[in-house]
Amino acid sequence: MKELEALQAALKYTFSDRGILLQALTHTSYGHEHFPKRPLALRDNERLEFLGDAILDAIVSDILLECYPDYHEGRLSKIRAAVVNEKTLTEVALRLGLDQAVRLGKGEASSGGTSKPSILSSTFEAIVAGIYLDGGFNAVFPVVRSLFQPFFKADAEILHTADPKTRLQETIQAAKKVTPSYHLLGAEGPDHAKTFTVEVRIAGEPIAAASGSSKKDAEQNAARRALDDLEAIPPVRLNLNAPEAEHV
């Protein structure tokens, strides 16, 4: 398949075991349709996704320790959270062409699954695990380092050094001494691919809403949207002196 060759060229890594690559590209919807009798460990990429998430955290942490020897643990954790999240993983996945290579079931494919951040980011994590299983840590480390190099420029603070929730909280607390609150509006989709929608409120007033593959990602996306919107919304629209509503 030309998609597989293009992906390996973009990764600058060629799999010795093609089966590992194919499994890493297999979404649960495809596995359910085509491999219902296979053992769970071989049916789709969910277990690889789990492993890849841990490997990414370890590699990014190692790079951060090297790049920022004077930063304390709290600041390093914020930077890591700003780098390893659904948005950035999706950006990397699209650069690699994973939207062209991922294997989806008919229903997921027809509903635009190749453009869903939750699927693309999860597939990238599975690919990371696949490289680790195929070639070991010495193989996956340079791949991840190269792909994330744009986020680790020495002359720039990575994504403002803080995740969107932290940045929004610091901005609002500094200005009005109140704390943003996050409220789950709903969850849609099957258990293996749910999409959560969260609304962020300031002093009880809805400011922005966004979706994500988990409540955490949805909250970060809502905070990011709120930060973007606040730059364009005149302060008069924000009733920040009103008492804050209780969490749902």
C-alpha positions as a Markdown table, in Angstrom:
| # | Residue | x | y | z |
|---|---|---|---|---|
| 1 | Met | 0.0 | 0.0 | 0.0 |
| 2 | Lys | 1.4 | 3.4 | -1.0 |
| 3 | Glu | -0.1 | 5.0 | 2.2 |
| 4 | Leu | 2.1 | 2.7 | 4.3 |
| 5 | Glu | 5.2 | 3.5 | 2.3 |
| 6 | Ala | 4.4 | 7.2 | 2.5 |
| 7 | Leu | 3.9 | 7.0 | 6.3 |
| 8 | Gln | 7.1 | 5.2 | 6.9 |
| 9 | Ala | 9.0 | 7.7 | 4.8 |
| 10 | Ala | 7.5 | 10.5 | 6.8 |
| 11 | Leu | 8.4 | 8.8 | 10.0 |
| 12 | Lys | 11.9 | 8.1 | 8.7 |
| 13 | Tyr | 11.4 | 4.6 | 10.1 |
| 14 | Thr | 10.7 | 1.3 | 8.3 |
| 15 | Phe | 9.0 | -1.4 | 10.2 |
| 16 | Ser | 10.6 | -4.8 | 10.3 |
| 17 | Asp | 7.3 | -6.4 | 11.3 |
| 18 | Arg | 4.6 | -5.0 | 8.9 |
| 19 | Gly | 1.9 | -6.6 | 11.1 |
| 20 | Ile | 2.7 | -4.2 | 14.0 |
| 21 | Leu | 2.3 | -1.2 | 11.7 |
| 22 | Leu | -1.0 | -2.5 | 10.4 |
| 23 | Gln | -2.3 | -3.1 | 14.0 |
| 24 | Ala | -1.2 | 0.4 | 15.0 |
| 25 | Leu | -3.3 | 1.8 | 12.2 |
| 26 | Thr | -6.4 | -0.3 | 13.0 |
| 27 | His | -9.2 | 1.6 | 14.8 |
| 28 | Thr | -11.6 | -0.3 | 17.0 |
| 29 | Ser | -14.4 | 0.1 | 14.5 |
| 30 | Tyr | -12.3 | -1.7 | 11.8 |
| 31 | Gly | -11.3 | -4.4 | 14.2 |
| 32 | His | -14.9 | -5.1 | 15.3 |
| 33 | Glu | -15.9 | -5.4 | 11.6 |
| 34 | His | -13.0 | -7.5 | 10.3 |
| 35 | Phe | -11.4 | -9.3 | 13.2 |
| 36 | Pro | -14.1 | -10.2 | 15.7 |
| 37 | Lys | -12.6 | -13.6 | 16.5 |
| 38 | Arg | -9.0 | -12.3 | 17.1 |
| 39 | Pro | -7.8 | -12.0 | 20.6 |
| 40 | Leu | -8.4 | -8.5 | 22.1 |
| 41 | Ala | -4.7 | -7.8 | 22.1 |
| 42 | Leu | -4.4 | -8.2 | 18.3 |
| 43 | Arg | -7.8 | -6.9 | 17.2 |
| 44 | Asp | -7.1 | -3.2 | 17.1 |
| 45 | Asn | -4.8 | -0.4 | 18.3 |
| 46 | Glu | -6.3 | 0.4 | 21.7 |
| 47 | Arg | -3.7 | -1.4 | 23.7 |
| 48 | Leu | -0.9 | 0.2 | 21.6 |
| 49 | Glu | -2.5 | 3.6 | 22.2 |
| 50 | Phe | -2.2 | 3.0 | 26.0 |
| 51 | Leu | 1.5 | 2.1 | 25.7 |
| 52 | Gly | 2.2 | 4.9 | 23.2 |
| 53 | Asp | 0.8 | 7.5 | 25.6 |
| 54 | Ala | 3.2 | 6.4 | 28.3 |
| 55 | Ile | 6.2 | 6.3 | 25.9 |
| 56 | Leu | 5.4 | 9.8 | 24.7 |
| 57 | Asp | 5.3 | 11.1 | 28.2 |
| 58 | Ala | 8.7 | 9.5 | 29.0 |
| 59 | Ile | 10.4 | 10.8 | 25.8 |
| 60 | Val | 9.0 | 14.3 | 26.1 |
| 61 | Ser | 10.0 | 14.4 | 29.8 |
| 62 | Asp | 13.5 | 13.4 | 28.9 |
| 63 | Ile | 13.8 | 16.1 | 26.2 |
| 64 | Leu | 12.4 | 18.7 | 28.6 |
| 65 | Leu | 15.0 | 17.8 | 31.3 |
| 66 | Glu | 17.7 | 18.3 | 28.6 |
| 67 | Cys | 16.3 | 21.6 | 27.2 |
| 68 | Tyr | 15.4 | 23.3 | 30.5 |
| 69 | Pro | 17.9 | 22.2 | 33.2 |
| 70 | Asp | 16.9 | 25.1 | 35.5 |
| 71 | Tyr | 13.1 | 24.6 | 35.4 |
| 72 | His | 11.4 | 23.1 | 38.4 |
| 73 | Glu | 9.1 | 20.0 | 38.3 |
| 74 | Gly | 5.8 | 22.1 | 38.2 |
| 75 | Arg | 6.8 | 24.1 | 35.3 |
| 76 | Leu | 8.1 | 21.1 | 33.4 |
| 77 | Ser | 4.8 | 19.4 | 34.0 |
| 78 | Lys | 2.9 | 22.3 | 32.5 |
| 79 | Ile | 5.1 | 22.4 | 29.4 |
| 80 | Arg | 4.7 | 18.6 | 28.9 |
| 81 | Ala | 0.9 | 19.0 | 29.2 |
| 82 | Ala | 1.0 | 21.8 | 26.6 |
| 83 | Val | 3.0 | 19.5 | 24.2 |
| 84 | Val | 1.4 | 16.1 | 24.7 |
| 85 | Asn | -2.3 | 16.8 | 24.1 |
| 86 | Glu | -4.9 | 16.0 | 21.5 |
| 87 | Lys | -4.4 | 19.2 | 19.5 |
| 88 | Thr | -0.6 | 18.8 | 19.0 |
| 89 | Leu | -0.8 | 15.1 | 18.5 |
| 90 | Thr | -3.4 | 15.7 | 15.8 |
| 91 | Glu | -1.1 | 18.2 | 14.1 |
| 92 | Val | 1.7 | 15.7 | 14.1 |
| 93 | Ala | -0.6 | 12.9 | 12.8 |
| 94 | Leu | -1.7 | 15.1 | 9.9 |
| 95 | Arg | 1.9 | 16.0 | 9.0 |
| 96 | Leu | 2.6 | 12.3 | 8.8 |
| 97 | Gly | -0.5 | 11.5 | 6.7 |
| 98 | Leu | -2.2 | 9.3 | 9.2 |
| 99 | Asp | -5.6 | 10.5 | 8.0 |
| 100 | Gln | -4.8 | 8.6 | 4.7 |
| 101 | Ala | -3.5 | 5.5 | 6.4 |
| 102 | Val | -5.7 | 4.8 | 9.4 |
| 103 | Arg | -8.1 | 1.8 | 9.0 |
| 104 | Leu | -11.7 | 2.6 | 10.0 |
| 105 | Gly | -14.9 | 0.7 | 9.9 |
| 106 | Lys | -17.5 | 1.6 | 7.3 |
| 107 | Gly | -19.6 | 3.6 | 9.8 |
| 108 | Glu | -16.7 | 5.5 | 11.2 |
| 109 | Ala | -15.3 | 6.2 | 7.8 |
| 110 | Ser | -18.6 | 7.5 | 6.5 |
| 111 | Ser | -19.0 | 9.9 | 9.4 |
| 112 | Gly | -15.7 | 11.6 | 8.8 |
| 113 | Gly | -13.5 | 9.6 | 11.1 |
| 114 | Thr | -10.3 | 10.4 | 9.2 |
| 115 | Ser | -10.6 | 14.0 | 10.3 |
| 116 | Lys | -11.5 | 13.4 | 14.0 |
| 117 | Pro | -8.8 | 14.6 | 16.4 |
| 118 | Ser | -9.6 | 11.8 | 18.9 |
| 119 | Ile | -8.9 | 9.2 | 16.2 |
| 120 | Leu | -5.8 | 10.8 | 14.7 |
| 121 | Ser | -4.2 | 11.5 | 18.1 |
| 122 | Ser | -4.9 | 8.0 | 19.3 |
| 123 | Thr | -3.6 | 6.5 | 16.2 |
| 124 | Phe | -0.4 | 8.5 | 16.5 |
| 125 | Glu | 0.1 | 7.2 | 20.0 |
| 126 | Ala | -0.4 | 3.6 | 18.7 |
| 127 | Ile | 2.3 | 4.3 | 16.0 |
| 128 | Val | 4.7 | 5.4 | 18.7 |
| 129 | Ala | 4.1 | 2.2 | 20.6 |
| 130 | Gly | 4.4 | 0.2 | 17.4 |
| 131 | Ile | 7.9 | 1.6 | 16.7 |
| 132 | Tyr | 8.9 | 0.8 | 20.3 |
| 133 | Leu | 7.7 | -2.8 | 19.9 |
| 134 | Asp | 9.3 | -3.2 | 16.5 |
| 135 | Gly | 12.7 | -1.5 | 17.2 |
| 136 | Gly | 13.0 | -0.7 | 20.8 |
| 137 | Phe | 13.5 | 2.6 | 22.7 |
| 138 | Asn | 16.5 | 3.5 | 20.7 |
| 139 | Ala | 14.4 | 3.4 | 17.6 |
| 140 | Val | 11.4 | 5.4 | 18.8 |
| 141 | Phe | 13.3 | 8.1 | 20.7 |
| 142 | Pro | 14.8 | 9.9 | 17.6 |
| 143 | Val | 11.5 | 9.6 | 15.7 |
| 144 | Val | 9.6 | 11.4 | 18.5 |
| 145 | Arg | 12.3 | 13.9 | 19.0 |
| 146 | Ser | 12.3 | 14.8 | 15.3 |
| 147 | Leu | 8.6 | 15.1 | 15.1 |
| 148 | Phe | 8.3 | 17.3 | 18.2 |
| 149 | Gln | 11.3 | 19.4 | 17.4 |
| 150 | Pro | 9.1 | 22.4 | 16.3 |
| 151 | Phe | 7.7 | 22.5 | 19.9 |
| 152 | Phe | 11.1 | 22.6 | 21.5 |
| 153 | Lys | 12.8 | 25.7 | 20.0 |
| 154 | Ala | 15.3 | 27.2 | 22.5 |
| 155 | Asp | 14.3 | 30.7 | 21.7 |
| 156 | Ala | 10.5 | 30.3 | 22.4 |
| 157 | Glu | 8.4 | 29.4 | 25.4 |
| 158 | Ile | 6.5 | 26.2 | 24.4 |
| 159 | Leu | 2.9 | 27.1 | 23.9 |
| 160 | His | 3.3 | 29.9 | 26.5 |
| 161 | Thr | 4.7 | 27.3 | 28.9 |
| 162 | Ala | 1.3 | 26.5 | 30.3 |
| 163 | Asp | -1.7 | 24.6 | 29.2 |
| 164 | Pro | -4.8 | 26.6 | 28.2 |
| 165 | Lys | -6.7 | 25.9 | 31.5 |
| 166 | Thr | -3.8 | 27.3 | 33.6 |
| 167 | Arg | -3.4 | 30.3 | 31.3 |
| 168 | Leu | -7.1 | 31.1 | 31.5 |
| 169 | Gln | -7.2 | 30.7 | 35.2 |
| 170 | Glu | -4.1 | 32.9 | 35.7 |
| 171 | Thr | -5.6 | 35.6 | 33.4 |
| 172 | Ile | -9.0 | 35.8 | 35.0 |
| 173 | Gln | -7.7 | 35.6 | 38.6 |
| 174 | Ala | -5.3 | 38.3 | 38.0 |
| 175 | Ala | -8.0 | 40.6 | 36.5 |
| 176 | Lys | -11.1 | 39.8 | 38.6 |
| 177 | Lys | -10.1 | 37.4 | 41.4 |
| 178 | Val | -12.5 | 34.7 | 40.2 |
| 179 | Thr | -11.9 | 31.2 | 39.0 |
| 180 | Pro | -13.3 | 29.8 | 35.7 |
| 181 | Ser | -15.5 | 26.7 | 36.1 |
| 182 | Tyr | -16.1 | 23.9 | 33.7 |
| 183 | His | -19.4 | 22.1 | 33.1 |
| 184 | Leu | -20.1 | 19.0 | 31.1 |
| 185 | Leu | -22.8 | 19.6 | 28.5 |
| 186 | Gly | -23.0 | 16.1 | 27.1 |
| 187 | Ala | -21.3 | 13.0 | 25.7 |
| 188 | Glu | -22.0 | 11.4 | 22.4 |
| 189 | Gly | -20.8 | 8.3 | 20.5 |
| 190 | Pro | -20.1 | 4.7 | 21.4 |
| 191 | Asp | -18.1 | 3.8 | 24.5 |
| 192 | His | -14.9 | 3.2 | 22.5 |
| 193 | Ala | -15.0 | 6.6 | 20.8 |
| 194 | Lys | -17.0 | 9.1 | 22.9 |
| 195 | Thr | -16.9 | 12.8 | 22.3 |
| 196 | Phe | -17.4 | 15.1 | 25.3 |
| 197 | Thr | -18.6 | 18.7 | 25.2 |
| 198 | Val | -17.6 | 21.1 | 28.0 |
| 199 | Glu | -18.6 | 24.7 | 28.6 |
| 200 | Val | -16.3 | 27.1 | 30.5 |
| 201 | Arg | -18.0 | 29.8 | 32.6 |
| 202 | Ile | -16.6 | 32.9 | 34.3 |
| 203 | Ala | -18.6 | 34.2 | 37.2 |
| 204 | Gly | -21.5 | 32.0 | 36.0 |
| 205 | Glu | -21.5 | 33.4 | 32.5 |
| 206 | Pro | -20.8 | 31.0 | 29.6 |
| 207 | Ile | -17.7 | 32.1 | 27.7 |
| 208 | Ala | -16.9 | 29.2 | 25.4 |
| 209 | Ala | -17.6 | 25.5 | 24.7 |
| 210 | Ala | -15.6 | 22.8 | 22.9 |
| 211 | Ser | -15.4 | 19.1 | 22.5 |
| 212 | Gly | -12.7 | 16.4 | 22.9 |
| 213 | Ser | -12.2 | 12.7 | 23.2 |
| 214 | Ser | -12.1 | 13.0 | 27.0 |
| 215 | Lys | -13.4 | 15.4 | 29.6 |
| 216 | Lys | -9.8 | 16.7 | 30.2 |
| 217 | Asp | -9.3 | 17.4 | 26.5 |
| 218 | Ala | -12.7 | 19.0 | 26.2 |
| 219 | Glu | -11.9 | 21.3 | 29.1 |
| 220 | Gln | -8.5 | 22.3 | 27.6 |
| 221 | Asn | -10.1 | 23.0 | 24.2 |
| 222 | Ala | -12.8 | 25.1 | 25.8 |
| 223 | Ala | -10.2 | 27.1 | 27.7 |
| 224 | Arg | -8.2 | 27.6 | 24.5 |
| 225 | Arg | -11.3 | 28.9 | 22.8 |
| 226 | Ala | -12.1 | 31.2 | 25.7 |
| 227 | Leu | -8.6 | 32.7 | 25.6 |
| 228 | Asp | -9.0 | 33.3 | 21.8 |
| 229 | Asp | -12.5 | 34.8 | 22.3 |
| 230 | Leu | -11.6 | 37.0 | 25.2 |
| 231 | Glu | -9.1 | 38.9 | 23.1 |
| 232 | Ala | -11.9 | 39.9 | 20.8 |
| 233 | Ile | -14.7 | 40.4 | 23.3 |
| 234 | Pro | -15.1 | 43.8 | 24.9 |
| 235 | Pro | -14.9 | 43.6 | 28.7 |
| 236 | Val | -18.4 | 45.1 | 29.0 |
| 237 | Arg | -19.9 | 41.7 | 27.9 |
| 238 | Leu | -18.4 | 39.9 | 30.9 |
| 239 | Asn | -20.3 | 40.3 | 34.1 |
| 240 | Leu | -17.3 | 39.2 | 36.2 |
| 241 | Asn | -18.7 | 40.8 | 39.3 |
| 242 | Ala | -21.6 | 38.4 | 39.5 |
| 243 | Pro | -21.5 | 35.5 | 42.0 |
| 244 | Glu | -20.1 | 32.3 | 40.4 |
| 245 | Ala | -22.6 | 29.6 | 39.6 |
| 246 | Glu | -22.3 | 26.2 | 41.3 |
| 247 | His | -20.7 | 23.4 | 39.4 |
| 248 | Val | -23.1 | 21.0 | 37.7 |
